[in-house]
Amino acid sequence: MPGFVIIPALVWATLLLVAGGLALVRARDVLQRIVALDLLAVIVIALLALLSYLRGQPYYLDAAVALALLSFVATVATARYLDKGGPFG
């Protein structure tokens, strides 16, 4: 896939990253902040995958997979924390 597809995708993903940051700032409660942070993580993962393809460097994709795993674990841990009402509840 040539650069005429990847470059606009990078621009759109960057704009979505800004919009996700605004959604995070404007979030009213904790659940909306969790969803906004998860959205930001997904967009960063997409950016890393696009950069990996564009530059031909596989370690960007490794970083994207690591971020996806970390984001998933953090989201599940935060949801359990909010559901139980505390770390030991």
C-alpha positions as CSV (number, residue, x, y, z in Angstrom):
1,M,0.0,0.0,0.0
2,P,1.7,3.2,-1.1
3,G,2.1,6.4,1.0
4,F,-1.0,8.0,-0.6
5,V,-3.1,5.8,1.7
6,I,-0.9,5.6,4.8
7,I,-0.2,9.4,5.1
8,P,-3.9,10.4,5.2
9,A,-4.6,7.5,7.7
10,L,-1.8,8.9,9.9
11,V,-3.3,12.4,9.7
12,W,-6.8,11.1,10.6
13,A,-5.5,9.1,13.5
14,T,-3.7,12.1,14.8
15,L,-6.9,14.2,14.6
16,L,-8.8,11.4,16.3
17,L,-6.1,11.4,19.0
18,V,-6.7,15.1,19.6
19,A,-10.5,14.5,19.7
20,G,-10.0,11.7,22.2
21,G,-7.9,13.9,24.4
22,L,-10.7,16.5,24.4
23,A,-13.2,13.8,25.3
24,L,-11.0,12.8,28.2
25,V,-10.8,16.3,29.4
26,R,-14.6,16.9,29.1
27,A,-15.5,13.5,30.8
28,R,-18.0,14.0,33.6
29,D,-17.4,10.8,35.6
30,V,-14.9,8.1,36.1
31,L,-16.5,5.6,33.7
32,Q,-16.4,8.1,30.8
33,R,-12.7,8.8,31.6
34,I,-12.0,5.0,31.5
35,V,-13.6,4.8,28.1
36,A,-11.8,7.8,26.8
37,L,-8.5,6.5,28.0
38,D,-9.2,3.1,26.3
39,L,-10.1,5.0,23.1
40,L,-6.8,6.9,23.3
41,A,-4.9,3.6,23.7
42,V,-6.6,2.1,20.7
43,I,-5.8,5.2,18.6
44,V,-2.1,5.0,19.7
45,I,-2.1,1.3,18.8
46,A,-3.4,2.2,15.3
47,L,-0.7,4.9,14.9
48,L,2.0,2.5,15.9
49,A,0.7,-0.1,13.5
50,L,0.6,2.4,10.7
51,L,4.1,3.6,11.5
52,S,5.3,0.0,11.5
53,Y,4.0,-0.5,8.0
54,L,5.2,2.8,6.7
55,R,8.8,2.6,8.0
56,G,9.1,-1.2,7.7
57,Q,10.2,-1.5,11.4
58,P,8.7,-4.5,13.2
59,Y,9.5,-3.1,16.7
60,Y,6.7,-0.6,16.3
61,L,4.2,-3.4,16.0
62,D,5.8,-5.1,19.0
63,A,5.2,-1.9,21.0
64,A,1.6,-1.8,19.7
65,V,0.9,-5.4,20.9
66,A,2.5,-4.6,24.3
67,L,0.4,-1.5,24.7
68,A,-2.8,-3.4,23.7
69,L,-2.1,-6.0,26.4
70,L,-1.3,-3.4,29.0
71,S,-4.4,-1.3,28.1
72,F,-6.6,-4.4,28.4
73,V,-5.3,-5.4,31.8
74,A,-5.5,-1.8,33.1
75,T,-9.1,-1.5,31.9
76,V,-10.2,-4.8,33.5
77,A,-8.4,-3.9,36.7
78,T,-10.0,-0.5,36.9
79,A,-13.5,-1.9,36.1
80,R,-13.0,-4.5,38.9
81,Y,-11.8,-1.8,41.3
82,L,-14.9,0.3,40.6
83,D,-17.2,-2.6,40.8
84,K,-16.0,-3.9,44.2
85,G,-15.6,-0.5,45.7
86,G,-11.9,-0.8,46.6
87,P,-8.8,-2.9,46.1
88,F,-9.7,-5.5,48.7
89,G,-13.5,-5.5,48.5
